[in-house]
Amino acid sequence: MNVREAVRLFTHIQLLPILENGEETTLIGGQAVMEGVMMRSPHSYCVAVRKPDGSIVTEESPLPRLSERYPILKWPVFRGLGTLGGA
């Protein structure tokens, strides 16, 4: 067994609980903004900020996939380039 096979085996063993779970995992990331926070999921984002009077204002908007706007990005090579550009 070489190093590459050992790493693949180790990562597969580490992912087994996730793979066996059967539940869909939602990936959500966040970032601080002035007086608030921005949260992003694969299909939408939301920004929540505190106004000077203390109230909280939120704005939510969908994020269309690049492949929906540019059909050529559905092709494997171009899809990889689009994903790299979107990151």
Helices and strands as residue ranges (DSSP letters): H 3-21, E 29-33, E 36-40, E 44-50, E 56-62, H 66-69, G 71-74, H 76-86
